[in-house]
Amino acid sequence: MTQPLDQQPATHANGGTIGFVCQSADQVDLWHAAGVAQGGASVEDPPGVRGAQAGGLYLAYLRDPDGNKLCALYRMPD
């Protein structure tokens, strides 16, 4: 078991992530921008490609106004 990255207690909204599959990096960016415009908070790194060990993933993370952690993911072609 690991602790949430923000070092706060694990709860229904902290320690779990709801993910959405996108069809392009642009779609991930649009999802992220729409979430921030509606009151979400960008968390972790800005949207973008994660390290080489991720296997070509373009990701964006948000925390919604209720505290739920959300992720949009696009698996880039090899």
C-alpha positions in Angstrom: 0.0 0.0 0.0 1.2 3.5 -0.8 0.2 6.9 0.6 -1.4 9.5 -1.7 1.1 11.8 -3.3 -0.2 14.8 -1.4 0.5 13.1 1.9 -3.1 13.5 3.0 -5.2 10.6 4.3 -6.6 8.2 1.7 -10.3 8.8 1.2 -12.9 8.2 -1.6 -11.5 11.3 -3.3 -7.8 10.9 -2.4 -5.9 7.8 -3.3 -8.0 6.8 -6.3 -8.1 8.1 -9.9 -10.9 8.1 -12.4 -9.5 7.8 -15.9 -10.7 8.8 -19.4 -9.3 7.5 -22.6 -8.8 10.2 -25.3 -8.2 9.9 -29.1 -5.4 12.5 -29.3 -3.0 14.7 -27.3 -5.2 17.6 -28.4 -8.2 16.0 -26.9 -6.4 15.6 -23.6 -5.5 19.3 -23.6 -9.1 20.3 -24.4 -10.4 18.0 -21.6 -7.9 19.6 -19.2 -8.7 23.2 -20.2 -12.4 22.5 -19.9 -12.0 21.0 -16.5 -10.0 23.9 -15.2 -12.5 26.3 -16.7 -15.3 24.5 -14.7 -13.5 24.8 -11.3 -11.1 21.9 -11.4 -7.5 22.3 -10.3 -4.6 21.1 -12.3 -2.5 18.6 -10.3 0.9 16.9 -10.7 2.7 18.0 -13.8 1.1 20.0 -16.6 -0.5 17.9 -19.5 2.2 16.2 -21.5 4.2 13.1 -22.2 5.3 11.2 -19.1 8.7 9.5 -18.8 10.0 6.9 -21.2 8.9 4.1 -18.7 5.3 5.1 -19.4 5.5 3.8 -22.9 4.3 6.9 -24.8 1.5 8.2 -22.7 0.2 11.7 -22.9 -1.5 12.5 -19.6 -3.3 15.3 -17.8 -4.6 15.2 -14.2 -7.2 17.3 -12.5 -8.9 17.4 -9.1 -12.6 18.3 -9.5 -14.4 20.7 -7.1 -15.4 17.7 -4.9 -11.8 16.6 -4.6 -11.9 13.6 -7.0 -8.7 13.0 -8.9 -9.3 12.6 -12.7 -6.9 11.7 -15.5 -7.2 11.9 -19.3 -4.9 9.6 -21.2 -3.8 9.2 -24.8 -1.6 6.2 -25.7 0.7 7.6 -28.4 1.5 5.3 -31.4 4.9 3.7 -31.4 
